[in-house]
Amino acid sequence: MSIIKEKIWYALLLILVTGGCSGTDKNKNMAKKKDMEDLYKSERFTEKSEFTSGIEGPAVDKEGNLYVVNFGKAGTIGKVSPGGDASLFVTLPEGSTGNGIRFNSKGEMLIADYTGHNVLKVDMESREVSVYAHHDGLNQPNDLAIMDNDILFASDPNWGESTGQIWRIGPDAQFELLESGMGTTNGIEVSPDNKTLYVNESVQRNVWAYDLDENGNLSNKRLIHTFEDFGMDGMRTDASGNLFITRHGKGTIVQLSPKGELIREFTVSGMKPSNIAFGGSDGKTAYVTLQDDGNIDRFRSEHPGRSFRK
């Protein structure tokens, strides 16, 4: 064999052995594979029974602190540090009980108060609690979604009759009924581009999508997914528009594409996940409230939550 042919033969052999990748490329691919293997693996984040079985919320502030309702007893809001230490943040007015929590563009906390038929507002510095909006026609405001311009939406189920409504709360802090006669409306969320509103019906196991304009008007209602069993509760979108839904009673989180196609399903440490929120320094840590033991799980996601998009 000539020297030239020998060099060519060894070069081809090297390509076959290494797959055409340099050592650096191989290391990058291995690291990427390891990162993917660590995603969507839920683990306990807080101690059991620090929150009641009505644990809900949750929402993360700009400093990475997590806020969850019913810390120790009903009618409270707990604060959980990035390290997992929980403490009492605020006690709500008598007759009020929180459910979904969101932050507006000013950093104020907004809380669905289902027993008071309110959306409450908390000044994060003074911790003063006030009524942001009220309407006697609500069944019980359950979960909240918010657009970038601070237009707010509230799901409003009637559990006894398995029906529900959707409300909008505009810049004037007034409730306006958008739709009635639905199933048990529960989880509600806005897409990253603010052009779609997602709403699920827990008992009927449907996930609906609406076109959304800049004023919060709804149109083009369409069914994007139906589950055959178990219920649903809260949900959030990531920065890529994928929808994460808690499967209450099944103990899983489901990830759907923006069109409702099933991407994956993975387990959490309890059977009753009630809601979900994204946080962490890069927005890729998701927190899941669990009603089984009044604690919180967390998992890592491939994409950051909608609020962390650039």
C-alpha positions as CSV (number, residue, x, y, z in Angstrom):
1,M,0.0,0.0,0.0
2,S,1.4,3.4,-0.9
3,I,1.9,6.1,1.8
4,I,-0.9,8.2,0.3
5,K,-3.4,5.3,0.2
6,E,-2.4,4.4,3.8
7,K,-3.1,7.9,5.0
8,I,-6.5,8.0,3.3
9,W,-7.4,4.6,4.8
10,Y,-6.5,5.7,8.3
11,A,-8.5,9.0,7.8
12,L,-11.6,7.0,6.8
13,L,-11.1,4.7,9.7
14,L,-10.9,7.6,12.1
15,I,-14.2,9.1,10.7
16,L,-15.9,5.8,11.1
17,V,-14.7,5.4,14.7
18,T,-15.5,8.9,15.8
19,G,-18.6,9.4,13.8
20,G,-17.1,12.4,12.1
21,C,-17.0,14.4,15.3
22,S,-14.1,16.0,17.0
23,G,-13.5,15.4,20.6
24,T,-15.0,18.8,21.4
25,D,-18.2,18.0,19.4
26,K,-18.5,14.6,21.1
27,N,-18.2,16.3,24.6
28,K,-20.8,18.8,23.6
29,N,-23.2,16.1,22.4
30,M,-22.7,14.1,25.5
31,A,-23.3,17.1,27.7
32,K,-26.5,17.9,25.8
33,K,-27.7,14.4,26.1
34,K,-27.0,14.5,29.9
35,D,-28.9,17.8,30.2
36,M,-31.9,16.3,28.4
37,E,-31.9,13.3,30.7
38,D,-32.2,15.6,33.7
39,L,-35.2,17.4,32.4
40,Y,-38.8,16.8,33.5
41,K,-37.8,14.8,36.5
42,S,-39.9,16.1,39.4
43,E,-38.5,16.1,42.9
44,R,-39.7,17.4,46.3
45,F,-38.8,21.0,47.0
46,T,-40.4,21.9,50.3
47,E,-41.3,20.0,53.5
48,K,-44.6,18.1,53.8
49,S,-47.6,19.8,55.4
50,E,-46.2,23.3,55.5
51,F,-49.2,24.3,53.4
52,T,-52.8,23.1,53.7
53,S,-54.5,20.7,51.3
54,G,-55.8,23.9,49.6
55,I,-52.3,24.7,48.4
56,E,-52.4,26.7,45.1
57,G,-51.0,29.8,43.5
58,P,-48.2,29.7,42.7
59,A,-46.2,32.7,41.3
60,V,-42.6,33.8,41.3
61,D,-41.4,37.4,41.8
62,K,-38.4,39.1,40.1
63,E,-36.0,38.0,43.0
64,G,-37.0,34.3,42.5
65,N,-39.2,33.9,45.5
66,L,-42.2,31.7,45.2
67,Y,-45.6,32.6,46.6
68,V,-48.2,30.0,47.4
69,V,-51.6,30.3,49.1
70,N,-52.7,28.7,52.4
71,F,-49.4,28.5,54.4
72,G,-50.3,26.7,57.6
73,K,-53.9,27.7,57.4
74,A,-56.5,29.0,55.0
75,G,-56.5,32.7,54.2
76,T,-52.7,33.2,54.1
77,I,-49.9,33.6,51.5
78,G,-46.6,31.8,52.1
79,K,-43.3,32.9,50.7
80,V,-40.7,30.2,49.7
81,S,-37.1,31.3,49.1
82,P,-35.1,29.9,46.1
83,G,-33.5,27.5,48.7
84,G,-36.9,26.1,49.7
85,D,-37.4,27.9,53.1
86,A,-41.1,28.7,53.6
87,S,-42.5,31.4,55.8
88,L,-45.7,33.5,56.3
89,F,-45.8,36.5,53.9
90,V,-49.2,38.0,54.5
91,T,-52.6,37.1,56.0
92,L,-55.6,38.0,53.9
93,P,-58.6,40.0,55.2
94,E,-61.2,38.0,57.1
95,G,-63.6,36.2,54.7
96,S,-61.0,36.0,51.9
97,T,-59.2,32.8,50.7
98,G,-56.6,32.9,47.9
99,N,-56.3,30.6,44.9
100,G,-54.4,31.6,41.7
101,I,-51.7,34.2,42.0
102,R,-50.1,36.4,39.3
103,F,-47.8,39.4,39.2
104,N,-48.5,42.5,37.1
105,S,-46.0,44.6,35.3
106,K,-45.6,46.8,38.4
107,G,-44.6,43.9,40.5
108,E,-47.8,43.9,42.4
109,M,-49.3,40.6,43.5
110,L,-52.8,39.8,42.3
111,I,-54.8,37.0,44.0
112,A,-58.0,35.2,43.0
113,D,-60.1,35.4,46.2
114,Y,-62.7,32.8,45.7
115,T,-64.6,33.2,49.0
116,G,-64.7,37.0,48.7
117,H,-65.5,37.1,45.0
118,N,-62.5,39.4,44.5
119,V,-59.2,39.9,42.9
120,L,-57.0,41.2,45.7
121,K,-53.8,43.3,45.3
122,V,-50.8,43.1,47.5
123,D,-48.2,45.9,47.7
124,M,-45.0,43.9,48.0
125,E,-43.1,46.4,50.1
126,S,-45.8,47.4,52.6
127,R,-47.6,44.1,52.3
128,E,-50.9,46.0,52.3
129,V,-53.8,44.0,50.9
130,S,-56.6,45.8,49.1
131,V,-59.5,44.8,46.8
132,Y,-58.4,45.3,43.2
133,A,-61.7,44.2,41.7
134,H,-65.0,42.7,42.9
135,H,-68.2,41.4,41.4
136,D,-71.2,39.7,43.1
137,G,-71.9,37.7,39.9
138,L,-68.9,35.4,40.2
139,N,-69.2,31.8,41.4
140,Q,-65.7,31.8,42.8
141,P,-62.7,33.3,40.9
142,N,-60.3,30.3,40.7
143,D,-57.2,30.9,38.5
144,L,-55.8,34.0,36.9
145,A,-54.0,34.7,33.6
146,I,-52.5,38.0,32.6
147,M,-51.4,39.7,29.4
148,D,-48.3,41.9,29.1
149,N,-50.5,45.0,29.2
150,D,-51.9,43.8,32.5
151,I,-55.3,42.8,31.3
152,L,-56.4,40.0,33.6
153,F,-58.6,36.9,33.0
154,A,-60.2,34.8,35.7
155,S,-61.7,31.3,35.4
156,D,-64.9,31.0,37.4
157,P,-66.2,27.4,38.0
158,N,-69.4,26.3,39.7
159,W,-68.3,22.9,41.0
160,G,-71.8,21.9,42.2
161,E,-73.3,22.3,38.7
162,S,-70.2,21.4,36.7
163,T,-70.4,24.7,34.8
164,G,-68.2,27.7,34.5
165,Q,-67.5,31.2,33.2
166,I,-64.6,33.4,32.0
167,W,-64.2,37.0,33.1
168,R,-61.9,39.8,32.0
169,I,-60.6,42.5,34.4
170,G,-59.4,45.5,32.4
171,P,-57.3,48.5,33.3
172,D,-60.3,50.0,35.0
173,A,-60.3,47.1,37.5
174,Q,-63.8,46.1,36.5
175,F,-65.0,42.5,35.9
176,E,-66.6,41.9,32.5
177,L,-68.2,38.5,31.7
178,L,-66.7,37.1,28.5
179,E,-68.4,33.7,28.4
180,S,-70.8,31.6,30.4
181,G,-72.4,28.2,30.0
182,M,-69.0,26.5,29.9
183,G,-67.9,23.4,31.8
184,T,-65.9,23.7,35.0
185,T,-63.4,26.4,33.9
186,N,-60.2,26.0,35.9
187,G,-56.7,26.5,34.5
188,I,-56.3,29.6,32.3
189,E,-53.2,31.0,30.5
190,V,-52.1,33.5,27.9
191,S,-49.6,32.5,25.1
192,P,-46.2,34.2,24.9
193,D,-47.2,36.4,22.0
194,N,-50.4,37.4,23.8
195,K,-52.6,36.2,20.9
196,T,-54.1,33.1,22.4
197,L,-56.0,32.4,25.6
198,Y,-56.1,28.8,26.9
199,V,-58.8,27.6,29.3
200,N,-59.4,24.1,30.6
201,E,-62.6,22.5,31.9
202,S,-61.7,20.1,34.8
203,V,-64.7,17.8,34.9
204,Q,-65.2,17.7,31.1
205,R,-61.5,17.3,30.5
206,N,-61.4,19.7,27.6
207,V,-58.7,22.3,26.7
208,W,-60.0,25.3,24.7
209,A,-58.1,28.0,22.8
210,Y,-59.3,31.4,21.8
211,D,-57.9,34.1,19.6
212,L,-57.0,37.1,21.7
213,D,-56.7,40.7,20.6
214,E,-54.8,43.5,22.4
215,N,-57.9,44.6,24.3
216,G,-58.5,41.1,25.6
217,N,-61.4,40.3,23.3
218,L,-62.0,36.6,22.5
219,S,-62.9,35.0,19.2
220,N,-62.4,31.7,17.2
221,K,-63.0,29.4,20.1
222,R,-61.7,25.9,19.3
223,L,-61.1,22.6,21.1
224,I,-57.5,21.6,21.0
225,H,-57.3,18.6,23.3
226,T,-59.6,16.3,25.3
227,F,-58.3,13.8,28.0
228,E,-60.0,10.4,28.4
229,D,-59.7,10.3,32.2
230,F,-58.7,12.2,35.3
231,G,-59.1,15.9,35.9
232,M,-57.1,19.0,35.2
233,D,-56.2,22.0,37.3
234,G,-53.7,24.9,36.7
235,M,-51.5,25.4,33.7
236,R,-48.7,27.6,32.3
237,T,-47.0,28.2,28.9
238,D,-43.3,28.2,28.3
239,A,-41.5,30.7,26.1
240,S,-41.9,28.5,23.1
241,G,-45.7,28.4,23.6
242,N,-46.0,24.9,24.9
243,L,-48.7,24.3,27.5
244,F,-48.0,22.5,30.8
245,I,-51.1,21.2,32.5
246,T,-51.4,19.6,36.0
247,R,-53.4,16.3,35.9
248,H,-55.1,16.4,39.3
249,G,-55.9,12.8,40.5
250,K,-53.4,11.3,38.1
251,G,-50.2,12.7,39.5
252,T,-48.7,13.9,36.3
253,I,-47.8,17.0,34.3
254,V,-48.7,17.0,30.6
255,Q,-46.9,19.1,28.0
256,L,-48.9,20.0,24.9
257,S,-47.9,21.9,21.8
258,P,-49.6,25.3,21.1
259,K,-52.0,23.3,18.8
260,G,-52.8,20.8,21.5
261,E,-50.6,17.9,20.4
262,L,-49.2,15.7,23.2
263,I,-45.5,16.1,23.6
264,R,-44.8,14.3,26.9
265,E,-46.3,13.3,30.3
266,F,-44.3,12.8,33.4
267,T,-45.0,12.1,37.1
268,V,-44.7,14.3,40.2
269,S,-44.4,13.1,43.8
270,G,-48.1,13.3,44.6
271,M,-51.4,12.4,42.9
272,K,-53.0,15.8,43.3
273,P,-50.9,18.5,41.5
274,S,-53.0,21.7,41.6
275,N,-50.9,24.3,39.8
276,I,-47.6,25.2,38.3
277,A,-45.3,28.2,37.8
278,F,-41.9,28.8,36.3
279,G,-39.0,30.4,38.1
280,G,-35.3,30.0,38.9
281,S,-32.4,32.2,37.7
282,D,-33.0,31.2,34.0
283,G,-36.8,30.6,34.2
284,K,-36.4,26.9,33.5
285,T,-37.3,25.6,37.0
286,A,-40.9,24.8,37.3
287,Y,-42.7,24.6,40.7
288,V,-45.7,22.3,41.2
289,T,-48.1,22.7,44.2
290,L,-49.3,19.3,45.5
291,Q,-52.5,18.9,47.6
292,D,-51.6,15.4,48.9
293,D,-49.2,16.6,51.5
294,G,-49.3,20.4,51.2
295,N,-45.9,20.6,49.7
296,I,-44.2,21.7,46.4
297,D,-42.3,19.8,43.8
298,R,-39.9,21.2,41.2
299,F,-38.5,20.1,37.8
300,R,-36.2,21.5,35.1
301,S,-37.7,22.4,31.7
302,E,-36.0,22.7,28.3
303,H,-37.5,26.2,27.8
304,P,-38.0,29.0,30.3
305,G,-41.5,30.0,31.3
306,R,-43.4,32.6,29.3
307,S,-42.6,35.4,31.7
308,F,-38.9,34.8,31.2
309,R,-38.9,35.0,27.4
310,K,-36.4,37.5,25.9
